[in-house]
Amino acid sequence: MYKSTKIRDDIVWIGVNDRKIEKWESHIPLDFGVTYNSYVILDEKICIIDGVEEGENGDFFRKLEATIGDRQVDYIIINHVEPDHSGSIKSLLKMYPNIKVVGNAKSISILKLLDIDVPDDRAIVVKEKDILDLGKHKLTFYLMPMVHWPESMATYDTTDKILFSNDAFGSFGALDGAIFNDEANLNIFENEMRRYYSNIVGKLGAPVNAILKKLSSVEISCICPSHGLIWRKDIDKVIKKYQKWANIEAEEEGVVIIYGSMYGHTTEMAEILARQLDERGIKNVQIYDSSKLDISYLFSAIWKYKGLMIGTCTHYNMAFPKIEPLLQKLENYGLKNRYLGIFGN
């Protein structure tokens, strides 16, 4: 039996945990799973904000029906059209004959490319700061292009000051009971939030800064992202993290040593360097063997610390096979504001 999880008395989380998925977008390992967060507002009009991955629709619709009973859904807001958000739209259109799909012009057009045909009379196209009136709740929209797709947007409930931020402020990791940041083990989620940001959004600092500036004058009591924890406490803390990440600024002093070694010699160099750093008063040192850890975890660690040392042996006139793509990714993402050291043999 489903017990509803309330954000407010009339706003309910109907998201689902996916613990079966192994890799995000077929290349980023999800050792802790992921959530597809969806929300429903119970007002004079019933409004869903974002759907879930199509394969998780069974759990999603059980929660939806347990929450709204025999009432009809009036709106589904699609803040972002990737399949992990739009996978419920086809079924919703069939189940609720009067439902309208609410999105911006780009999102409605891209849905058709994803084989989701929304008839013109069932689509509502919104622009920046348009208002959708549900009765008590008035929703307005903020376009946030390239955070992290061109059609991405956020929905803001002007009544309860809740920001439905979609992928912004999102995280990898399924929810282990607690859905709010003040109830959860933040050690895991802050790491998974950084790993999500650095690998998915990290290249897009300028668009992220633009949306942070746009929202700086908006009063926010709660952030409801499409993945990960809901932030109802310490909102300034998570916004400051995003500001640092967008500017590619380190969160902490410390040094990450990442190496690739075939026969142990570069490993030995990494150990010597770590000891030398410790003797010079640098106590926060992390060593990672690139052959044992996915690049997404390495990238997250790089995003966290101020110092970076990369070591490699030579492999057919190139860096170690696990170091080479890391170097390419660092160049592509434009890493800056770090102390960099290199070593090898």
C-alpha positions in Angstrom: 0.0 0.0 0.0 1.3 3.4 -0.9 1.5 6.1 1.8 1.7 9.6 0.3 4.8 11.7 0.9 3.7 15.3 1.3 5.8 18.4 0.5 2.9 20.5 1.6 -0.7 19.4 2.5 -1.6 19.8 -1.2 1.7 19.0 -2.9 2.7 15.4 -3.0 5.9 13.6 -4.1 5.0 10.7 -6.5 8.5 9.9 -7.7 10.1 6.5 -8.0 13.4 5.0 -7.1 15.3 3.1 -9.8 17.7 0.6 -8.2 18.0 -1.6 -11.2 19.6 0.9 -13.6 23.3 0.2 -13.9 24.6 3.2 -15.9 23.3 6.7 -16.6 23.1 7.5 -20.3 24.9 4.1 -20.8 28.3 5.3 -19.4 28.1 6.7 -15.8 27.8 3.9 -13.2 24.9 4.3 -10.7 26.2 2.4 -7.7 23.5 3.9 -5.5 20.7 4.0 -8.1 18.7 7.1 -9.0 15.4 8.8 -8.4 12.9 10.1 -10.9 11.1 12.8 -8.9 7.6 13.8 -9.8 5.2 16.0 -8.0 1.4 16.5 -8.0 -0.4 19.6 -6.9 -3.9 19.1 -5.6 -5.9 22.2 -6.3 -9.0 23.2 -8.2 -7.0 21.9 -11.1 -4.7 18.9 -10.7 -1.2 19.4 -12.0 1.7 17.0 -12.3 5.2 18.5 -12.5 7.4 16.2 -14.5 7.0 12.5 -15.2 9.3 9.5 -14.9 11.2 7.0 -17.0 8.7 4.9 -19.0 9.9 1.7 -17.4 8.9 3.0 -14.0 5.4 4.0 -14.9 3.8 1.2 -13.0 4.9 2.5 -9.6 4.3 6.1 -10.7 0.7 5.6 -11.7 0.0 3.6 -8.5 1.2 6.5 -6.5 -0.7 9.0 -8.7 -4.0 7.2 -8.4 -3.6 6.6 -4.7 -3.1 10.4 -4.3 -5.8 11.8 -6.5 -8.4 9.0 -6.4 -11.0 9.3 -9.2 -10.2 13.0 -10.0 -8.9 13.9 -13.4 -5.5 15.3 -14.1 -5.7 18.7 -15.8 -2.0 19.5 -16.5 1.4 17.8 -16.9 4.2 20.3 -16.8 7.2 19.1 -18.7 10.3 21.1 -17.5 12.6 19.0 -19.6 12.0 16.4 -22.3 14.6 13.8 -21.7 13.0 10.3 -21.4 13.6 10.2 -17.6 11.1 13.1 -17.4 8.8 12.6 -20.3 8.3 8.8 -20.2 4.9 9.2 -18.6 3.3 11.6 -21.2 2.0 9.0 -23.6 0.2 7.1 -20.9 -1.2 10.3 -19.3 -2.6 11.4 -22.6 -4.4 8.1 -23.0 -5.7 7.9 -19.4 -6.9 11.5 -19.0 -8.7 12.8 -22.0 -8.7 16.4 -20.9 -5.1 16.7 -19.8 -2.9 19.4 -21.2 0.8 19.2 -21.7 2.5 22.4 -20.5 5.9 23.3 -21.9 7.8 25.9 -23.7 8.0 26.1 -27.5 11.2 24.1 -27.8 10.1 21.4 -25.4 6.8 20.8 -27.3 8.6 20.6 -30.6 11.4 18.3 -29.3 8.7 15.9 -27.9 7.7 15.1 -31.4 11.3 14.1 -32.3 11.1 11.7 -29.3 8.0 10.1 -30.8 5.7 11.8 -28.3 2.9 13.3 -30.3 1.1 16.0 -28.4 -1.9 17.3 -30.4 -2.1 21.1 -30.7 -5.3 21.3 -28.8 -3.7 19.4 -25.9 -0.6 21.5 -25.6 -0.1 24.8 -23.7 3.0 26.7 -24.8 4.4 29.0 -22.1 7.0 31.7 -22.1 9.3 33.2 -19.5 7.2 34.3 -16.4 3.9 33.2 -17.8 1.5 32.1 -15.1 -0.6 28.9 -14.9 -3.5 29.4 -12.4 -4.5 26.2 -10.6 -6.8 28.0 -8.1 -4.9 28.5 -4.8 -1.5 27.9 -6.5 -0.1 30.1 -9.2 2.8 28.7 -11.2 5.3 30.7 -13.1 8.0 29.6 -15.4 11.7 30.4 -15.8 13.5 29.3 -18.9 17.0 28.0 -18.2 18.5 27.0 -21.6 21.4 24.6 -21.5 20.9 23.6 -17.8 21.4 21.2 -19.4 19.3 21.0 -22.6 18.2 23.9 -24.8 14.5 23.6 -23.7 15.1 23.2 -20.0 13.0 25.3 -17.6 12.0 25.5 -14.0 8.5 25.9 -12.5 8.0 28.2 -9.5 5.0 28.0 -7.2 4.4 31.6 -6.2 2.0 30.6 -3.4 4.3 28.3 -1.4 7.6 29.7 -2.8 8.7 26.3 -4.0 11.1 25.9 -7.0 10.6 22.8 -9.1 14.1 23.0 -10.6 14.2 19.9 -12.8 17.8 18.8 -13.3 19.3 21.8 -11.6 20.2 20.9 -8.0 19.7 17.2 -8.9 21.7 14.2 -7.8 22.4 10.6 -8.5 21.4 8.2 -5.8 18.1 6.5 -4.9 16.2 7.7 -1.8 16.6 5.4 1.1 13.4 6.4 2.9 14.1 10.0 3.6 13.3 12.4 0.7 14.3 15.7 2.5 17.8 16.9 2.9 17.4 17.4 6.7 16.4 13.8 7.2 19.0 12.1 5.0 22.6 11.0 5.1 24.2 13.9 3.3 27.6 12.3 3.1 26.5 10.1 0.3 24.2 12.6 -1.4 26.6 15.5 -1.4 29.1 13.3 -3.2 26.5 12.1 -5.6 25.2 15.6 -6.2 28.7 16.8 -7.1 29.3 13.7 -9.3 26.0 14.5 -11.1 26.9 18.2 -11.5 30.5 17.8 -12.6 29.8 15.1 -15.2 26.4 16.2 -16.5 26.4 20.0 -16.1 30.0 20.9 -15.3 30.8 22.1 -18.8 27.9 24.6 -18.7 29.0 27.1 -16.0 27.9 30.2 -17.9 24.2 29.0 -18.3 24.2 27.9 -14.7 25.4 31.3 -13.5 22.7 32.9 -15.7 19.9 31.0 -14.1 21.3 31.5 -10.6 21.4 35.3 -11.3 17.8 35.1 -12.6 16.6 33.4 -9.5 18.6 35.5 -7.0 15.6 37.8 -6.4 13.1 34.9 -6.0 12.1 33.9 -2.5 12.6 30.1 -2.3 11.3 28.1 0.7 12.0 24.7 -0.9 13.8 23.2 -3.9 12.3 20.2 -5.5 14.6 18.8 -8.2 13.9 15.9 -10.6 16.6 13.7 -9.1 17.7 13.3 -5.5 16.8 15.0 -2.3 14.3 17.8 -1.8 16.0 20.8 -0.1 13.7 22.3 2.5 16.5 23.3 4.9 19.9 25.0 4.3 18.8 26.3 0.9 21.5 28.9 0.9 24.1 26.1 1.3 23.1 24.2 -1.8 22.8 27.4 -3.8 26.4 28.4 -2.7 27.6 25.0 -3.8 26.1 25.5 -7.2 27.7 29.0 -7.4 31.1 27.4 -6.7 30.6 24.6 -9.1 29.4 26.9 -11.9 32.6 29.0 -11.4 34.7 25.8 -11.2 35.9 26.9 -7.8 37.1 24.2 -5.3 35.0 23.4 -2.3 37.9 22.5 -0.1 41.7 22.8 0.3 43.4 19.5 -0.4 45.0 17.6 -3.2 43.7 14.8 -5.4 46.4 12.5 -6.8 45.2 10.4 -9.7 47.6 8.0 -11.4 47.8 5.2 -14.0 50.5 2.5 -13.5 51.1 -0.8 -15.4 53.9 -2.2 -13.2 53.8 -0.2 -10.0 56.4 2.4 -10.6 54.0 5.3 -11.1 52.1 4.0 -8.1 55.3 4.3 -6.0 55.7 7.9 -7.2 52.1 8.7 -6.2 52.8 7.4 -2.7 56.0 9.3 -2.3 54.3 12.5 -3.4 51.4 12.0 -1.0 54.0 11.6 1.8 55.8 14.7 0.8 52.6 16.7 0.8 51.8 15.5 4.3 55.2 16.4 5.6 54.7 19.9 4.2 51.4 20.3 6.1 48.9 19.3 3.5 46.7 16.8 5.4 43.8 16.4 3.0 45.3 14.2 0.3 43.3 11.7 -1.7 45.0 9.0 -3.9 43.0 7.3 -6.7 44.1 4.5 -9.0 42.5 5.3 -12.3 42.3 1.7 -13.3 40.0 0.9 -10.3 37.6 3.9 -10.3 35.3 5.2 -13.0 36.2 8.5 -14.5 32.9 10.0 -13.2 34.2 9.5 -9.6 37.6 10.9 -10.5 36.0 14.0 -12.0 33.9 14.6 -9.0 37.0 14.5 -6.7 38.8 16.9 -9.0 35.8 19.3 -8.8 36.0 19.2 -5.0 39.6 19.9 -4.2 42.0 22.8 -4.9 45.0 20.7 -5.9 45.3 18.1 -8.6 48.3 15.9 -9.5 48.1 13.5 -12.4 50.6 10.7 -12.9 51.0 8.3 -15.8 53.3 5.8 -17.4 53.8 5.9 -21.1 51.6 3.6 -23.2 52.4 3.6 -27.0 53.4 7.3 -26.9 50.3 8.2 -25.0 49.2 8.4 -21.4 47.9 5.4 -19.5 44.6 4.2 -21.2 42.5 5.3 -18.2 44.3 8.7 -17.9 44.1 9.7 -21.5 40.3 10.2 -21.5 40.5 12.0 -18.2 42.9 14.5 -19.7 40.6 14.9 -22.7 37.6 15.5 -20.5 39.4 18.0 -18.3 40.4 20.0 -21.4 36.9 19.8 -22.9 35.3 21.0 -19.6 37.7 23.8 -19.2 39.0 23.0 -15.7 40.5 26.1 -14.0 41.2 27.6 -10.6 43.3 24.7 -9.5 47.0 24.0 -8.6 48.2 21.4 -11.1 51.1 19.0 -10.9 52.1 16.2 -13.3 54.4 13.3 -12.9 55.3 10.1 -14.7 57.8 7.8 -16.1 
